[in-house]
């Protein structure tokens, strides 16, 4: 059992999470509607945070990317320019929201020195992915995340394009990661703590995949983000910016000092929930 909260989102609506307290601190279980995440694994991640231990950190801050969500190219460009002004050196664009025109507008807005990455959430088939990635190549895209749904299709796409591709939803277990390595299906892997069953399980998957890793969030509160931050801090190598700046999408949080980036970076820390906010956002049983 845990404490169920609903925190408001800046874009409207709310994000629901179950918070669990234990001797090690607080953990969060909050599968994102519509995103593949086993409740069992999310609960395991929360239990690890509350009752287990996280590995030691090898860095004290983590570079994070900004998220550009606007479908309109002009708005996407404005969001990207604002992110760069705030100190971000990497922006991520959802292609299902804006398509190639948004990528072109973002690249023009941020200039050549800022990394631009693309997330398709498995929206394309093989031929569509190859065509889209070929068009995106001229915008110096850092990588394309999950252009197709399955690991086998990802391997097929990777053999036909020269832009790096990343695996996300198609890897959920160590066996998936081993198959990724054997097939050379991706250039990097995206790790989210809850779908993978915890920080230590995610580290095992990263090791099995044998490619660089990027840690991202599922729009958690700062309690859940702390687990992702712990994972990013513990990875032996972290060559890419991580998608852990999503507390900025919440209108409020369950902690008094949320995990908000400063100059595109997050300090590695673990904030505790604020009793007043827990009372405010608690959902009655």
Secondary structure, 3 states (H helix, E strand, C coil): CCEEEEEEECCCCEEEEEEEEECCEEEEECCCCCCCCCHHHHHHHHHHHHHCCCCCCCCCEEEECEEECCCCHHHHHHHHHHHHHCCCCEEEEEHHHHHHHHHHHHHHHHCCCCEEEEECCCCCCHHHHHHHHHHHHHHCCCCEECCCCCHHHHHHHHCCCCCCEEECCCCCCHHHHHHHHHHCCCCEEEECHHHHCCHHHHHHHHHHHCCEEEEECCCCCHHHHHHHHHHHHHCCCCCCCEECCHHHHECCCCECCCCCCECCEEECCCCCECHHHHHHHECCC
